[in-house]
Amino acid sequence: MENDTFLELKGITKAFPGVLALDKVSFSAKRGEVHALCGENGAGKSTLIKVLTGVYPGDGGKIGLDGQTIVPTSPRNAETKGISTVYQEVNLIPHLTVAENICLGREDRLAGVIRWRRVWKRAAAAIKRLDLKFDINLDAQLSDCSIAIQQMVAIARALDIDAKLLILDEPTSSLDDAEAEELFRIMRTLREQGMGIVFVTHFLDQVYRVSDHITVLRNGELVGEFTAVELPRLELVSKMVGKNVEEVKKLEKRVTFTSVSGRKTVVSARRLGRKGAINPIDFTLNEGEVVGLAGLLGSGRSETANLLFGVDPADSGELEIDGRRIRPDSPARAMRYGFGMLTEDRKFSGIVPNLSVRENIILAMQAKLGPWRKIPSRRANEIADQFIKALDIKTPSREQQIKNLSGGNQQKVIIARWLAVHPRLLILDEPTRGIDVGAKAEIEGLIQKLREEGMSLLLISSELEEVVRNSSRVIVLRDRTKITELSGDNLTERSILEVIASQAKDDATKETLKCE
Amino acid sequence: MRIAGIIVFWLVALAFLYWTRRSRNVVFWPLLALACLLVFNLFFTPQFFRLELREGSFFGLPVAQLYGVPIDVLNHASKVGILAVGMTLVIAVGGIDLSVGAVMAIAGAMMATLSVQLELSPAVCILAALGAGIIAGMWNGFLVAVMGIPPMVATLILMVAGRGVAQLITDGQIIIFNNPILTSIGNAFLLVPVPFLLMLVLLIVTWLATRVTAVGFLIEAVGDNEVATHRAGVSSQSIKFLVYVFCGFCAAIAGLVQTSNIRSADANNIGLRLELDAIMSVVIGGTAMTGGRFYLASSVVGALLIQALTTTMYAKDVSPVVAPVPKALVILAVCLLQSERVRRFLASRRDAA
């Protein structure tokens, strides 16, 4: 195994309006090695990857590949130079088949006619190199495959190009544990084949599972490069957030709950369900209580939330608020009952990208007032400034377009949007996904503060640790059905896992890895 | 005195241009193009700026009337300007309305037929024509917002069928009318042509209605990210429905202006191809076809620019057959200057120099 450095980034600088995203950052990668890129949101990880793959032109610095200086102009261009990237949202073509996606743009041709048999063979060869434990149907349409399979197809594509460097940008965010494990196995296989891998992730456990080296960024600056085995986890966190180890220990402490019995019930659901989304489910949500929803991907967590918030209204069962029958059939209606919901996919259904931070904050408030009564601009400014301060949103001004903020700060803006309407029930669907440790701790702290103020919260997270840490009661779902409810001493990560795994462990694994 | 007037005009124009540039107002680029065009005419088309004050009357009252090429430009740009106001809002929610030309024909047919065949009072005729435009808008809004049909397809239906409906109303005839009130909409002057005043009033009222209320904000939010806006509790359906209805209303006004101007309802030719000019005005004005931020006044400036170009071409004796080519080139230049990519390129060149 050759261990020479073949990718060298020197003094990379990139500025956005009002923010210096990267300040003379250097980074290098070696063949046959997994190099993790760590840092909080807004630290500059994504920006560095985007400069490296030609999504943005850099404002300064040099990129060297195999001793030659390169200037990637687009991700496709970077691909031809041997740098292949797999994003969290896979950027392949959903309506083409797996085989077509693997060979897209480089199909074998004879007199301009694509030779499908050869394309198919090449795709099969690339897939084979991944050494998977299961089969991928090469003729399946990509959009019918799970995210995990789509990522593996993207990796197979990188192999077909003979990429020298594979960049995995938050690949595990949408994967469950079994899928992530499969991905790590592939990463190890590729490393042995001599490929250089850059791994960007928020999950610190995963960093230690596969990485050889760790580079830490903070606020657009390089903190340092470390060997994974020589950097204890706590120290890594302290380097990422720029606080000392003692302070970090405090952040990780578990919240203790006062008894929740005797609290007033806000919402109760009886046999609430929707065909194809979630089987009839019973639950109650109380004032001043955080209830968690746990389960694997596709177990019906978000579906339950969408039911409550009227995104996909229930078609059976009853829902009551303060003993009054309600039928939330649209988000607007649900808001009138005092519901609020932080949606799972920030980009798709959270931010309004080209509008300002101020406008994003007052959006729900304005929706509640209706289109005719405008919030006076002075009042809107006050509200925006107040939340920017209270939630410590890092933005040059309230008039900054929200798309220029980092993920964690965008998330805080959306939370502010909901806090501005003082909901009685706030549904949080993956509130800390794609967010760094610091912002995560802040958001978790906020959840507890809201609980103390008497708000009812429903928390969905694919990180069991987070659900357990923040909830006093957890509803466990499997296969779109409520299995049980855990609370008090019974509520541990282990107990949740046991419930989920109790019967259908093998089924669940197969289910999620299968190409439908 | 005359010279002083001209100098003052240009100084004010320059100061305004400078201010729009300083405040990074999108109206800068179309305004700059318009100013360049006027400067060109100042030097190369001597008769262009010859203004004349004439005696005239407005329903028996003596009023002054301005005549001259710039006034013609204002007059002729008004129809497209009126359409552009409604079209701006439709485009801002990420939609498009191809049917405005056909709706103009329906409104004109309605007004003329009611006046001539049924001899109804002018006020009733006008209200009925505006009502027809609103109903047409509701149809579009229903298809797009409620049925979820892509706007291009949904409004294409009325674009094709609308002229047929107009023919049904007029019974296939070209209906000529003489009612002084109806003919005055498109022909009378109150110092400047009435159509221009109508456009100005519509622009100001629309601006107030969108910016003093939260309608404008919600339109921009829906256009920028409809899903997120819907999940934030905004009824995106009703916002979309509303803008299509308003666009139909604007189209009806434009239809009245043109029908009145030619004193007859010609279902085949009223508003023909004007939907494209209206869309072009909005694009020149800087509102993105993908929706989001919108700029009403800038769209109207776009309409003025298109008309000024056309008029200049006629003044320079460019054959009407080839006139679209230079027109397209100028419009292309304005659109390129607004494109993010071109601007970034120019900025990087400037930094490098």
Interface residues (C-beta under 8 A of the other chain):
Chain A: P57 F309 V311 S330 P331 A332 A334 M335 M341 T343 F348 S349 G350 I351 V352 P353 N354 L355 E359 L363 A364 Q366 A367 K368 L369 G370 P371 W372 R373 K374 I375 R417
Chain B: V212 T213 A214 V215 F217 L218 E220 A221 D224 N225 V227 A228 T229 H230 R231 A232 G233 V234 S235 I239 G292 R293 S348
